[in-house]
Amino acid sequence: MDPQNLIHVSKFLLLGLSEDPELQPLLFGMFLSIYLLTVLGSLVFILAVSSDPHLHTPMYFFLSNLSLADIGFTSATIPKMLMNIHIHQRIISYVNCLIQLSFFSFFGCMDNVLLTVMAYDRFVAICQPLHYPVIMNLHLCGLFVLVSFFLSLLYSQLHCLMVSQLAFCTGVEIPHFFCDPSQLFNLTCSDTTIKNILVYFIGAIFRGVPVSAILFSYTPIVFSVLESPIIRWEV
């Protein structure tokens, strides 16, 4: 497409999950229930952990941060969707789209990194139980969460930066209920070959590495459990 036909749009149209008016109340009730259960369940868990000294352990510390990330992850997309259904408005501004994309990427990456950290915590607890209190000390746990935060921030800002460089045609319709980065790359009118390569490269690092680390951590855990005397006796 010619350069003169490319513009930086000021708003997008979110098509949502369905355009059927009869399904809108059902979708609203279903997603509202899921959102409230997720937020309330996570908050109750965090309050339970913070109020009980016996739960002040690395595992529950990481679970509490994972619960916070889950709240942020769902809050990045579902409230906007509920508001759009309620007011019958599916327009989202360009700036708000970038903000939503940033929070969605940030908390999604935070979930992945924290799950990786928790896998390492279980590896130390099961495979090196005598050294667990020394290795998983308070400073290391805090450092893990801090590193998770900055890695997630870097991941979200990289996505936001790449999307902000895209040029779109007029009347951009996103076939989703939020600003999905993959959908935005599919809708652009500009050449995204290099950006697609960067997206796959970044995804391989920020998604592939955590998955590999989780598998690497849980493999010796499985063998350790299978080789335990209690398991052999029961078998």
C-alpha positions in Angstrom: 0.0 0.0 0.0 1.2 3.5 -0.8 2.7 5.5 2.1 0.1 8.3 1.7 -2.7 5.8 2.5 -1.1 4.8 5.9 -2.1 6.8 8.9 -1.8 6.7 12.7 -5.3 6.0 13.8 -6.7 7.7 16.9 -9.1 4.9 17.8 -10.0 1.2 17.3 -13.2 -0.7 17.1 -13.3 -3.8 19.4 -15.6 -6.4 17.8 -15.8 -8.4 21.0 -16.8 -12.1 21.2 -20.2 -11.7 19.7 -22.4 -9.0 18.1 -25.6 -10.7 18.9 -27.6 -8.4 21.2 -29.3 -11.4 22.9 -25.9 -12.8 24.0 -24.6 -9.5 25.5 -26.4 -9.9 28.9 -25.1 -13.5 29.1 -21.6 -12.5 28.3 -21.7 -9.7 30.8 -22.9 -11.9 33.6 -20.5 -14.6 32.8 -17.4 -12.4 32.6 -18.5 -10.3 35.6 -18.8 -13.5 37.7 -15.4 -14.8 36.5 -13.7 -11.4 37.2 -15.2 -11.1 40.7 -14.3 -14.6 41.6 -10.8 -14.1 40.4 -10.3 -10.8 42.2 -12.0 -11.8 45.5 -10.4 -15.2 45.6 -6.9 -13.7 45.1 -7.5 -11.0 47.7 -8.7 -13.5 50.2 -5.7 -15.7 49.6 -3.3 -12.7 50.0 -5.1 -11.6 53.3 -4.9 -15.2 54.6 -1.2 -15.4 53.9 -0.4 -12.0 55.3 -2.4 -12.7 58.5 -1.0 -16.1 59.3 2.7 -16.2 60.4 2.9 -19.9 59.6 2.4 -19.0 56.0 5.3 -16.6 55.8 7.3 -18.9 53.7 8.9 -18.5 50.2 6.3 -20.6 48.5 3.3 -18.6 49.9 5.3 -15.3 49.3 5.5 -16.2 45.6 1.9 -17.4 45.5 0.8 -14.0 46.9 2.7 -12.2 44.2 1.3 -14.5 41.6 -2.2 -13.7 42.9 -1.5 -10.0 42.5 -0.3 -10.6 39.0 -3.5 -12.6 38.3 -5.6 -9.6 39.5 -3.7 -7.2 37.3 -3.9 -9.6 34.3 -7.7 -9.9 34.4 -8.2 -6.2 35.3 -6.2 -5.2 32.2 -8.9 -6.5 29.9 -12.2 -7.6 31.5 -13.4 -4.3 33.1 -13.1 -2.5 29.7 -15.0 -5.3 28.1 -17.8 -5.1 30.7 -18.0 -1.4 30.3 -18.3 -1.7 26.5 -21.1 -4.2 26.9 -22.9 -2.1 29.4 -22.8 1.2 27.5 -23.0 -0.4 24.1 -19.8 1.2 23.1 -16.9 -0.7 21.5 -14.5 2.2 20.7 -11.1 2.3 22.4 -8.7 5.2 21.8 -5.2 4.6 20.5 -3.6 5.7 23.7 -5.9 3.5 25.9 -5.2 0.6 23.5 -1.4 1.0 24.1 -2.0 1.2 27.9 -4.2 -1.9 27.9 -1.6 -3.7 25.7 1.2 -2.7 28.1 -0.6 -3.9 31.2 -1.7 -7.1 29.5 1.8 -8.0 28.4 3.3 -6.9 31.8 1.1 -9.1 34.0 1.1 -12.0 31.5 4.9 -12.0 31.6 4.9 -11.6 35.3 2.8 -14.7 35.6 5.3 -16.7 33.5 8.4 -15.5 35.4 6.8 -16.1 38.8 5.8 -19.6 37.8 9.4 -20.2 36.8 10.6 -18.9 40.2 8.1 -21.1 42.0 9.4 -24.1 40.1 12.9 -23.4 41.2 11.7 -22.9 44.8 10.1 -26.4 44.7 13.2 -27.9 43.1 15.3 -26.6 46.1 12.7 -27.7 48.6 12.5 -31.2 47.4 15.9 -32.0 45.9 18.0 -30.0 48.5 15.8 -29.8 51.6 18.7 -29.4 54.1 19.9 -26.3 52.2 16.5 -24.9 51.5 16.4 -22.3 54.4 19.8 -21.0 53.5 19.3 -20.8 49.7 15.7 -19.5 49.7 16.3 -16.7 52.1 14.4 -13.4 52.4 16.8 -11.4 50.3 16.8 -13.9 47.4 13.0 -14.1 47.4 12.8 -10.3 47.2 15.4 -10.3 44.5 13.5 -12.9 42.4 10.3 -10.8 42.6 12.2 -7.6 41.7 13.8 -9.3 38.7 10.4 -10.6 37.7 9.0 -7.1 37.8 11.7 -5.5 35.7 11.7 -8.4 33.1 8.0 -8.0 32.8 8.3 -4.2 32.4 10.9 -4.7 29.7 8.7 -7.2 27.9 5.6 -5.0 28.0 7.5 -1.9 26.8 9.1 -3.7 23.9 5.6 -4.7 22.7 4.3 -1.2 23.3 7.2 0.3 21.4 6.8 -2.0 18.4 3.0 -1.4 18.2 3.5 2.3 18.5 5.6 2.2 15.3 2.8 0.6 13.3 0.7 2.4 10.7 -2.9 1.4 10.1 -5.5 1.9 7.5 -8.7 3.7 8.3 -11.5 1.9 10.1 -9.4 -0.5 12.0 -11.5 -3.3 13.6 -9.9 -5.6 16.2 -11.6 -9.0 16.2 -11.3 -9.4 19.9 -12.5 -7.8 23.2 -9.2 -6.2 24.0 -6.1 -4.9 22.2 -4.3 -8.1 21.5 -0.8 -7.4 20.2 -1.0 -10.3 17.6 -4.2 -8.9 16.2 -2.7 -5.4 15.9 0.2 -6.8 13.9 -2.2 -8.6 11.6 -4.2 -5.4 11.0 -1.4 -3.0 10.1 -0.9 -1.9 6.5 2.8 -1.4 6.8 5.5 -3.9 6.3 6.0 -5.9 9.6 8.6 -8.5 8.5 11.3 -7.2 10.8 8.8 -6.6 13.6 7.4 -10.1 13.3 10.9 -11.5 13.6 11.4 -9.4 16.7 8.1 -10.6 18.2 9.0 -14.2 17.7 12.5 -13.6 19.1 11.2 -11.8 22.1 8.5 -14.5 22.6 11.1 -17.2 22.4 13.1 -15.5 25.2 10.3 -14.4 27.5 8.1 -17.4 27.0 10.4 -20.2 25.8 13.0 -19.7 28.5 10.5 -19.8 31.4 8.8 -23.0 30.0 12.2 -24.6 29.6 13.3 -23.6 33.1 10.0 -25.0 34.6 10.5 -28.3 32.8 14.2 -28.4 33.9 13.2 -27.8 37.5 10.3 -30.3 37.6 12.2 -33.2 35.9 14.5 -33.9 38.8 11.6 -33.3 41.2 9.7 -36.2 39.5 12.7 -38.5 39.6 13.4 -37.6 43.2 9.8 -38.4 44.2 9.8 -41.7 42.3 13.1 -42.7 43.9 12.0 -42.0 47.4 11.7 -45.0 49.8 8.1 -44.4 50.7 7.0 -44.3 47.0 8.9 -47.6 46.3 7.4 -49.3 49.3 3.9 -48.3 48.3 4.4 -49.5 44.8 
